[in-house]
Amino acid sequence: MFAFQIKVKTNNKLSEASRKLVVPLQNIAKELAMQIKQRVLTGKDPLGNDWSRLSRKSGESGDSKTSKKDQWWVSPTDPQPAGYLFKIPPNAKSFANFVIYRNYQEFVNRSEDGNKRNWHKSGKFWDSIAVRPQSANKVKIIASGGRVINGKRIANRDIGYYAGRDEKFRVLSYSASERKFVVDFIRESIDEQMRIRMGTSNQIDNVSNRIKKANLRVKKLT
């Protein structure tokens, strides 16, 4: 059972045979996405090193004065290290048990991992992770969909890019051990007959595509 829900994006351009053949790879991609998420949320890049350190967010003055704009609110489901300014009472109508820090940098400095980047606040991004079949033998892990922020729609793939733009690796990059898992899984799960059927499916798809292109050319000439 997967630790979190991963969607499968339908590719209507694939033939019915290809969609059936790609199912084993979809399952592998789901497991790989789970492993990547678990590693990233511990703060490690594909080489096992820490991601870059967090820095103060733009707009935070960092001085002794506290403004509502600078304050950082943390939900009860996330780590709440000691040193916050105020805690919302449990019987409050809104934001019950939230705690408020002077600013984001104060929250980061008081966190157990200090300035270590671990993307634990990127829940919406991880909820958007999906696998997209591209052919009978190729599947890609993507960030699907998007959200509206200040009246403007932003794709989740762009959020993932901006979150990791200062890193050496993309957030969804896999490590050597994760790649080995995929290779071993394929060797154990896909037998010679499956490879033959996949090859046959590719040939059928290629012929079908050539026929479609030929028909389009004929229509243009008539």
JOBELJO-V964432 format. One line per field, one symbol per residue. phi: phi as a letter, one per 20 degrees, with the letter a starting at -180 (. if undefined). burial: # if it has 16 or more other C-alpha atoms within 10 Angstrom, else .. A space follows every 50 residues. Layout:
phi: ???
burial: ???
This chain:
phi: .ffbfcedefdffefffffffeggfffffffffffffffffendegenef ffffcfffnefmefeddffefcecffedgcffoffbcfgfeffclgmfdc dgaffffffefgelefecmfeefffffefbdcfdafcbccecdemabdcl ncecfffffffffdfeefcfgefeefffffgffffffeedefffffffff ffffffffffffffffffffed
burial: .....###.....##.###.##..#############.##.#####.... ##.......#.........#####.....#...#..##......#.#### ########.##...#####.....#############.######.#.... ....###.##..##.....###.##..#..##...............#.. ##..#.................
